[in-house]
Amino acid sequence: MKTTNRILALLLCVVMMSAVACLSAGAATLFPVGSWVYQKINNDTEFEIYEYSGTSVNVFTPYSNNRLYITSVGERAFSGNTTMQKITLSQYITNISSNAFMNCTALETVVFSANTVTTIQPYAFAGCTALSSISLDETSIDTVSYSAFMNCDSLTEITLPDSVTTIGNSAFAYCDNLAKITIPASVTEIHEDAFYGTDNVVIYCYSDSAAHVYAESNEIEYVLLDPVETYILGDVDNDGDVSVLDTTEVQLIIAQLTEPVDDNATLRGDIDRDGVLSIMDATSIQRYVASYDDELHIGETFEV
């Protein structure tokens, strides 16, 4: 049933996108240059890759043609290519159109030359079953579009950039080997079926983020990435050093002559771990300052 769903989804995508591509081709003025075909976009100020017919294993997209920058990979430009294993996108590429690399079954690696890609449209890499290396954190995309990475069976780990706010439906559907995805706190919307059929994924996220809520709601395993807070045992005043000032601070707190500098002052000063600050804690810190080694781990760093 899972395989049938995949085939139907991809066939529907091919039919829909083929119709759109034919309409576009009928209206476009094309510029063939060797294995490349370009068309002008943005009021004829830039070029888009319309088609690539080469058979190279390692492909580099040109950065310009006839003095105009090439800024976009067009719809179906590389779709169905079965020889290309690696593609390096020039620093001027900002957009990857729908279906651009769909079913490039030999494609293993995508390299972004600069942090300039802002848009990866639907189905852009769908069916790239060999794709195992793509650094989305080296882009500035704000959306992982629907089905953009559907059926990318060789993806095992991916990190989204802080610019992403939305993960669309089926964005990572049927990625059988995707085991880890890091989702930043910037993401505020994750569509229900974003990871449909991707059963082994673990979401790395931040407490109370949209990804955290999504993982819990969908019973997906997750790991929280919240910064670990640390403290130095004996550093009651939290100045980064254990000194006679900390002994005095304990005494003033006990005498209620001053308020603790923060909520963790007791934790830092409670040397005997009895839950309160006492004269015994002050004495232990004083002995440490005087270079007595009582093996109480004063001066060592611990996690809160």
N, C-alpha and C positions, 0 to 999 in steps of 0.2 A: 504493500500500500504506500509505503514511504517513497519507493522508487517511482511508482506511478505518479504520485503527486509532483515529484521533481520534474518528470518528463512533460507532464501537462503544463506545468508552470512555465517551463522553458519554451515549449512549442507556442504557447499563447503569446509569450514575449516576442518571439521571432516574427510571428505573423503581424503583430501590432507595429513593431519597430520597422519591419520591411515596408509596410505601407507608408509610414512617415518618411522613410529614407527615399522612396521613389518620388514622392512629391517634392522633396527638397532638391533632388537631383535635377528634376525637370525645370526648376526655376533658377538653378545656380549656374554661374559662369565658372568653369573649372580650369585650373592651371596645372597641367602635368609637368613634373620635373623628375625624370628618371623613374624610380620606384614610387615616388610620392605624387599625390594629387592634392592640390590646395584649392580653397575657395575663400573669397574675401568676406569679412564680417565687420561688424561695428562701423557701418557707413564707409566701407572700403578702406579702413585705416589699419586693419590687421588681417592676418591670414589664419585659417583653420585647416588642420589636416583633414582632408576629405576621405582619403584612401591611401593605404600602403599595400603595395603588391610584391614587396621584396621577400626574400627567403633567408635573410640573415638570422643567425642565432642570437646575436647581441646587437640590439638596435638603439641608436641615439637619435632623438628627434631633432631636426634642424632648428636653429633659433630664429632664422629669418629667411625670407624669400623676396627677391626684388626690392630690398630695402624696407620691407614691412616685417614686423615681428610676427612670429607664429605663436599665438597665445592660447589656442584651443585644440583639443583632440575631438574631432567631430563624431557624430553618431555612426557607429559601426565601422569606424575608420580601420580598426585592426580585427574586427569580429571574425572569428573562425580561423584565424592564423594558427597553424599547427607546427611551425618551425621556430618561432621566436621564443627564446628562453629567458631573456632579460631585456628590459627596456629602461633607458635613462631619459627622463623628461627634462628638456632644457629649462633654464631658470626663468623663461618668459611664459611658460605654460601656466595658465590660471584656471582653466576649465577642462574637465574630462566629461564628455557628453554621454548621454544614455547609450548603453550597448557598445561603448567604444572598444572594449576588450572582451566582449562576451564570447565565451567558448574558445578562448585562446588556451588550448589544453596543454601546451608545452611551456607556457609562461610560468616561470618560477619566481622571478625577482622584479620588483618595480622600484626604481630609484628616483627620488625627487632631488633635483640639483639645488633647489633653494626653497625657502618657506613661502612659496608664491601660489601654490594651488589652493584655491578658495572654494571650488565646487567640484564634487564628484556626483554625477547624476545617476538616476535609477539604472540598475542592471549593468553598471559600468564594467564590473569585473565578474559578473555572474557566470558560473560554469568554468571558471579558471581553476580546474581541478588540481593543477600542479603548483599553484601559487602558494609559496611558503614564506616569502619575505616581502613585506611592504610596510614602510614606516609612516603610518598616518600621522604620527606625532611630529613629522617634519612637514606637515601641511598646515593651512589655516582654515580648513573647512569648518562650517558651522553646523552642517547636517550630514549624517550618514544616511543617504537616501534609501528608499525602499528597494530591497533586493539587490543592493549594490554589490554585496559579496556572497550572494546566495550560491550554494554548491561549491564553495571554495574548500574542497576537502582536505587540502594539505596545510591550511592555516592552523597553526598550533597556538600562537600567541599574538596579541595585537594590543597596542596602546593608543588611545584616542587623545588628540591634543586638547588643551584647555579652551580652545575656540569652539568646540562642539557643544551645541545645546540640545540637539534632537537626534534620536536614533529611530529610523523609520521602520515600518512593517517589513518583516523578512530580511532586514538588512544583513543579518548573519545567519539566515536560515539554512539548515542542512549542511552546516560546516562540521562534518563528523568528528574531526580531530582538534577542533578549537577547544583548548583546555584552559586558557587564561585570557581574559580581556580586562584591561585597566580603563575604568570610566571616571573621568574627572568630575569634580563637584559642579562644574559649569553646566553639565547636562541636566536639563530640567524636564525633559519629556522622552520617554521610551515607549514606543508603541508595543501593544500587547504581544504580538507575534514576532518581535524583533529577532528572537533566537529560536524560532520554531524549528523543531527537529534537531537542534544542536544540543544534545542531551548531556554532554560531559563538561560543559563550560563552567568555569568558576569566575565569578565577577569580583574584581578587586576595586573597591570603592571607599567612600568616606561616610562616616556616621550621619544618618538622617538625610543623606542625599537622595535624589530621585533613583539612582542606581541601587542604593541600599533598600529603599522601599520596594522597588521592582523585584529585587532578588528575593526578599522575604515573601512578597505577595505571590510569586510564582514558584516558590520553594526551590530556588536555585541556590546552590552553595556559593558563599561569598566570603571574602577576607577584607577586613577593614584596614584602611591605610592611614588612619589618624596618627598624627605625630605623637611619639612617645614622650611623655613628660618625665624629666629626671630631677633628682635632687642630690645634694651632698649631705651626708649624715653629719650633723654637728653644726652646719651652716645655718643657724637659726635666723639670722638677719638677711639671709639670701643675697649676700654680696659676692659669692663665689669663692670665699675663703673661710676656713675655720680659724678663729682667733679668740683672744680674750674678750672681744666685743660680744661674741656669742654667749660666753659665760654670763656676762653682765645682762644680756638680753633675756636670758632665761630667768635670772634673778628678778628683773624688773617685771616680767610677765607674771611670775609667781606672786609677787607683792602687789600685783594689779596696779602698777604705776605706769604701765604702757600697754598698748594693744599690740598683738602679733602683727608683723608686717603683712602677712597674708594668711590664707586658710591652711597652708601647708607648714606653717612655722612649727607647730607641735610635732608633725611628722618628722621634720628635720632635726628637732632637738630632743626627741624622745629616745635617748640612747638605750635605755633598758627595756624599751618596747612594752611599757605597762599602760600606755594610752594617755598619759598625762605628763606635763613638764614638772620636774621636781628638782630639789636641791641635789639629788643624786646625779641627775643628768648634767647639771651645771658643773659638779665636781668632776665628772668623767671628761667633759670637754676641757676643763682646766688642766687636767692631767695630760690630755693629748697635746695641748698647747705647750706644756712644759716638757714634751718629748717622752712621756711615759707611754710605753706600748702595752695597753691593756687588752689588745686583740678584740676590740669592740667595733672595728671597721669604721671608726670615725674618719672622716675625710674621703671616704670612698663614695662613688656615685651609684645610685640606685634608681630604678624606675618607680614612678608613683603608682 
